[in-house]
Structure formats: structure tokens, C-alpha cells
């Protein structure tokens, strides 16, 4: 609690503590569960962990901030663009406020989902059931295997990077853009829209713009002074079919070409990979002294469907889909399953991995299970995404490391929906594991 004097001023000691605590709010080990902030979005707020924004005060020209700017400060991703978590911000306010925000964000391509209160699912309180404390589970806390090292971008060899596929056009290029809409069946044009794309101010502005986007994608702050010379060298010497001349760099037709999405897509694919390959390295893993325990989960509210389980320490298990619900029933009925926990952000057991862009991402496996044979990290999977194989490989590595460091058997298993659905007669979890192992051997034969 922060106290003020009779004038409403905060002491320097309390102000220092307040600033330090606010900077740590995004830390997974932070002790605060909730912060109520008044007018912080007007003054500036760098915390990513913003879940609720309430627009109660009027926004006027004297406020020095637009409503969409206040909302934008709550749209920072907590876990990054590659985490695959579905992150949401709940916005409350008058109808006029929400209508205005809706209209402004639509201009930026951001969709607001409106939900009527009567259509919301019931809120369920989830907590540790004291009568099931014997179902507590301990999960090893292992240091990351992959980390980003502080290596100079000066080590990037531009001459070794692949040549770009683009032709340089300094004669007929235009920034006039056209979009057409056609009927699916007849291919008849039903609408047409034309506009002039903005022309970059100069070549230096282009390089700086792309440098910011690349560093943001890599989650590396304040390294433009290193990246810009390398990016400029690549654009000048290798992006197009021939090297550029100095006088061409600020040619209007040359600058127009950077309004094309294909150039942006190419640079934002190549350079994050180059930087990630340079700076991400494996390291020796170690066991942290403090284990993750299911009993450490704080009470929380959920609108998800819930399942009442005999083998989970929670009073109710939140489930994300039908497959997870049926899998919970299977675990409860399997005689060899001793206990399990459904993993989510409240347990905070995640495994880092190198994604398809060669960057570091994080994911939460669905279940941790203890059987008479050992311990399992389990992913239930319906549709496959581009990073699934990379996650599988890293989860297997994590399980092998956990087994060596704890002298207890840990194993990673992916339960595909098609295999689970076609083998409903199986009565034990270990039988399902043996069947999945057999399928994997057959596929890799």
C-alpha cells in the first residue's frame, strides 16, 4: 500500500518502490495478482500484462491522448507473436465509447468481438481442492536449453546471404494500387478500388523502418546502430538483380517499389532468420532447486467448459475442446493413471523451443500425467501447425533431460485425435502409449 501526505504527495521511498514494482509486473514470478490503475494509459504504460480496460472518463482534446491510443497500450502481446496463445483484452465502457473504438480500430484492421452479457458462458471458480491434496504433482524446473547470446551483428556476412529475387524498375513503376472484388461463381467484377500508396521519404527512412520491424520480430531492443549498416549493404548489393548506384537510392521510382508487400515479406523473413541463427545458441541445462507444484496454482476464474475429475487436484478441470474433455474422462477411467494436471498459464509450465523462423518461442503442453510406470508430458492434438514438429522434438529433449536430472522416468507423448478416436477400446494409458509408439515407428520406418 502506498501512503500520501496531507498534500497528496508520495514519499521518494514509496515512489521508488512503486516504480520498481511496476517494472516487474510482466515477470512470471511477480507477487501481484491484480493492479487497478487510474489514468495510467493516459500517462504511459509499458506493461504488457494488461487484460481489462474500462473507458469511463470522457476523451477530450485536452486529454492529449486518443481513445484508440489508450486501447493500443493494452494490445501489447504478453508472450510475443509466436507464442500461439490466444490473448485478449476486455474493453468496457459506454455504447458511444465502444462504438468509437470499434470504428477507429477497424480502420487499422483490428476486429473487436462484441459479446452480450446474456450470451457469455458462466464464470466458474477453479481452485485447489483440499480433499484431493494427495493428487498434488511436482514438475521439474529446468533451465532453458536455448538462449540468445549478445553477439555483434558485425559478424553477419552480407556477401554470403542469398540474392533477392527482385527486378529493379526505374522507368515505368507506379505507386497506384488497385483492388478488385469478383463473384466466386461467375468471376464477374463487382467492385474496384484504386489508391496511391505513400512513397517513403528517403532511402535512410526505408532502412530504419525495416530495421525496427526486424528487431521487433527478434525481440531485440535498441540495436539499430548495428543492423542498419548490414541491412543497407544487403539492399544495395543483393536485394535486386544488380547492385544499386548511389544516385539511384533516392530515385522516386526506386522508393515506390518499397511499398510492395513482397519486398517487406522477403526482408522480414530473411533477416530475422539471419539474426536468430547468429544469436541463438544451445546451452547446458540444469535443475532449479524449486519445483513447480500443482498445489501452487492460485484460485482463478474461467469461462471455459470444466470437468470434475477424481485424479486432478483442482476442484474442476478447465478444458479447451472436446478432445481434452474426452481425454480427461479416459485418464480418470485408466487404472494405471495415478494423477494428472491440466497445464495452463496458472500452472505456468512451459517449454522454450526454436520456431520455424529460428527464433525462440514458448508453448504449454496440455497435460502432465503420473502413472505406475513413470511421468509423462502429453500434448493432445487435432489440427497440426507449422511448428508442431519443432515442439515435439524439443519436448522429447526436455523429457530426456528431466529423466537424467531427476533420476525419474519422464517421456513426451503426442496423442493425435485420429489415433485416440480409433482406439476407444483401450483401457489403460500405458496401452495407449505403446500404441502411439508403434504408430511412430511405422511412420518413420
Secondary structure in CASP SS format (residue, H / E / C, confidence):
PFRMAT SS
TARGET T0000
AUTHOR 0000-0000-0000
METHOD secondary structure of the structure
MODEL  1
X C 1.00
X C 1.00
X C 1.00
X E 1.00
X C 1.00
X C 1.00
X C 1.00
X C 1.00
X C 1.00
X E 1.00
X C 1.00
X H 1.00
X H 1.00
X H 1.00
X H 1.00
X H 1.00
X H 1.00
X H 1.00
X H 1.00
X H 1.00
X H 1.00
X H 1.00
X H 1.00
X C 1.00
X C 1.00
X C 1.00
X C 1.00
X C 1.00
X C 1.00
X C 1.00
X C 1.00
X C 1.00
X C 1.00
X C 1.00
X C 1.00
X C 1.00
X C 1.00
X C 1.00
X C 1.00
X H 1.00
X H 1.00
X H 1.00
X H 1.00
X C 1.00
X C 1.00
X C 1.00
X C 1.00
X C 1.00
X C 1.00
X C 1.00
X C 1.00
X E 1.00
X E 1.00
X E 1.00
X E 1.00
X C 1.00
X C 1.00
X C 1.00
X C 1.00
X C 1.00
X H 1.00
X H 1.00
X H 1.00
X C 1.00
X C 1.00
X C 1.00
X H 1.00
X H 1.00
X H 1.00
X H 1.00
X H 1.00
X H 1.00
X C 1.00
X C 1.00
X C 1.00
X C 1.00
X C 1.00
X C 1.00
X C 1.00
X C 1.00
X C 1.00
X C 1.00
X C 1.00
X C 1.00
X C 1.00
X C 1.00
X C 1.00
X C 1.00
X C 1.00
X E 1.00
X E 1.00
X E 1.00
X E 1.00
X C 1.00
X H 1.00
X H 1.00
X H 1.00
X H 1.00
X H 1.00
X H 1.00
X H 1.00
X H 1.00
X H 1.00
X H 1.00
X H 1.00
X H 1.00
X H 1.00
X C 1.00
X C 1.00
X C 1.00
X C 1.00
X C 1.00
X C 1.00
X C 1.00
X C 1.00
X C 1.00
X H 1.00
X H 1.00
X H 1.00
X C 1.00
X C 1.00
X C 1.00
X C 1.00
X E 1.00
X E 1.00
X E 1.00
X C 1.00
X E 1.00
X C 1.00
X H 1.00
X H 1.00
X H 1.00
X H 1.00
X H 1.00
X H 1.00
X C 1.00
X C 1.00
X E 1.00
X E 1.00
X C 1.00
X C 1.00
X E 1.00
X C 1.00
X C 1.00
X C 1.00
X E 1.00
X E 1.00
X E 1.00
X C 1.00
X C 1.00
X C 1.00
X C 1.00
X H 1.00
X H 1.00
X H 1.00
X C 1.00
X C 1.00
X H 1.00
X H 1.00
X H 1.00
X C 1.00
X C 1.00
X C 1.00
X C 1.00
X C 1.00
X E 1.00
X C 1.00
X C 1.00
X C 1.00
X C 1.00
X C 1.00
X C 1.00
X C 1.00
X C 1.00
X C 1.00
X E 1.00
X E 1.00
X E 1.00
X E 1.00
X E 1.00
X E 1.00
X E 1.00
X C 1.00
X C 1.00
X C 1.00
X C 1.00
X C 1.00
X C 1.00
X E 1.00
X E 1.00
X E 1.00
X E 1.00
X E 1.00
X E 1.00
X E 1.00
X E 1.00
X C 1.00
X C 1.00
X C 1.00
X C 1.00
X C 1.00
X C 1.00
X H 1.00
X H 1.00
X H 1.00
X H 1.00
X H 1.00
X H 1.00
X H 1.00
X H 1.00
X H 1.00
X H 1.00
X H 1.00
X H 1.00
X H 1.00
X H 1.00
X H 1.00
X H 1.00
X C 1.00
X C 1.00
X C 1.00
X C 1.00
X C 1.00
X H 1.00
X H 1.00
X H 1.00
X H 1.00
X H 1.00
X H 1.00
X H 1.00
X H 1.00
X H 1.00
X H 1.00
X H 1.00
X H 1.00
X H 1.00
X H 1.00
X C 1.00
X C 1.00
X E 1.00
X C 1.00
X C 1.00
X C 1.00
X C 1.00
X C 1.00
X H 1.00
X H 1.00
X H 1.00
X C 1.00
X C 1.00
X C 1.00
X H 1.00
X H 1.00
X H 1.00
X H 1.00
X H 1.00
X H 1.00
X H 1.00
X H 1.00
X C 1.00
X H 1.00
X H 1.00
X H 1.00
X H 1.00
X H 1.00
X H 1.00
X H 1.00
X H 1.00
X H 1.00
X H 1.00
X H 1.00
X H 1.00
X H 1.00
X H 1.00
X H 1.00
X H 1.00
X H 1.00
X H 1.00
X H 1.00
X E 1.00
X E 1.00
X E 1.00
X C 1.00
X C 1.00
X C 1.00
X C 1.00
X E 1.00
X C 1.00
X C 1.00
X C 1.00
X C 1.00
X E 1.00
X E 1.00
X H 1.00
X H 1.00
X H 1.00
X C 1.00
X C 1.00
X C 1.00
X E 1.00
X E 1.00
X E 1.00
X C 1.00
X C 1.00
X E 1.00
X E 1.00
X E 1.00
X C 1.00
X C 1.00
X C 1.00
X C 1.00
X C 1.00
X C 1.00
X E 1.00
X C 1.00
X C 1.00
X E 1.00
X E 1.00
X E 1.00
X C 1.00
X C 1.00
X H 1.00
X H 1.00
X H 1.00
X H 1.00
X H 1.00
X H 1.00
X H 1.00
X H 1.00
X H 1.00
X H 1.00
X H 1.00
X H 1.00
X C 1.00
X C 1.00
X C 1.00
X E 1.00
X E 1.00
X E 1.00
X E 1.00
X E 1.00
X E 1.00
X C 1.00
X C 1.00
X C 1.00
X C 1.00
X C 1.00
X C 1.00
X C 1.00
X C 1.00
X E 1.00
X E 1.00
X E 1.00
X E 1.00
X C 1.00
X C 1.00
X C 1.00
X C 1.00
X C 1.00
X E 1.00
X E 1.00
X E 1.00
X E 1.00
X C 1.00
X C 1.00
X C 1.00
X E 1.00
X E 1.00
X E 1.00
X E 1.00
X E 1.00
X C 1.00
X C 1.00
X C 1.00
X E 1.00
X E 1.00
X E 1.00
X E 1.00
X E 1.00
X E 1.00
X E 1.00
X C 1.00
X C 1.00
X C 1.00
X C 1.00
X C 1.00
X C 1.00
X H 1.00
X H 1.00
X H 1.00
X H 1.00
X H 1.00
X H 1.00
X H 1.00
X H 1.00
X H 1.00
X H 1.00
X H 1.00
X H 1.00
X H 1.00
X H 1.00
X H 1.00
X H 1.00
X H 1.00
X H 1.00
X H 1.00
X C 1.00
X C 1.00
X C 1.00
X E 1.00
X E 1.00
X E 1.00
X E 1.00
X E 1.00
X E 1.00
X E 1.00
X H 1.00
X H 1.00
X H 1.00
X H 1.00
X H 1.00
X H 1.00
X C 1.00
X C 1.00
X C 1.00
X C 1.00
X C 1.00
X C 1.00
X H 1.00
X H 1.00
X H 1.00
X H 1.00
X H 1.00
X H 1.00
X H 1.00
X H 1.00
X H 1.00
X H 1.00
X H 1.00
X H 1.00
X H 1.00
X H 1.00
X H 1.00
X C 1.00
X C 1.00
END
